[in-house]
């Protein structure tokens, strides 16, 4: 949806960063929030990537990934992060600190940190926003790889119809804090009753 449609508010509610007393959040058979339940963010099996990456500046890329793993329950801290490191193509970046990384490299490390905790869902808030054209071209193939290889749902917020067309198989269109419509991405782009079909960048897949 357009800026201000409350898409980030929805993402923060799912992540447990904002609490909405009348809200219900469930993943599978697990309830994260309802009228009587509220699971705090650090107890939700999720990975979160914000558009500013939020890497800890005093830690290397490896340190940032390990920091995420250390916040997991002790019984699961033995997870192997090598697959994530290879998946995001960041093995050669592990000894660098965030100020030694390009924008695209920082974003890839942030995604790797989110995946290292073996989440049940990956939440991504405009992961390509703020990147220059070269960095965006660098990160986009990795996002497409995640879509193909992960067996978890990825909820991605974007204002770019081009990015959505490339990455999403299911589209939820928001407006003024409400869901306007949702469905298969290719179908949504060709529905004449939705705003997507009436912009200067309207297209069909």
Number of C-alpha atoms within 10 A of each C-alpha: 21 13 12 12 16 16 25 18 14 15 19 17 19 22 24 20 13 14 14 14 12 9 11 16 17 11 13 6 6 9 14 21 21 15 10 8 12 16 14 14 16 13 12 19 16 19 23 21 22 18 16 17 19 13 20 14 12 11 16 20 30 20 18 23 25 17 16 18 23 13 13 19 12 9 7 12 15 11 12 12 19 10 12 21 23 12 17 22 15 17 15 10 18 15 13 14 19 23 12 14 14 12 21 23 20 24 28 26 28 28 27 27 27 24 28 24 26 20 16 16 21 21 23 21 20 18 25 25 14 13 18 12 10 10 17 17 13 17 20 18 14 16 18 13 13 18 16 10 9 12 10 14 13 19 17 18 21 20 13 14 15 12 13 16 17 14 21 17 12 16 20 17 19 18 16 13 14 12 13 13 13 13 13 12 19 16 13 22 20 15 13 10 10 13 15 19 16 12 8 7 10 13 15 13 10
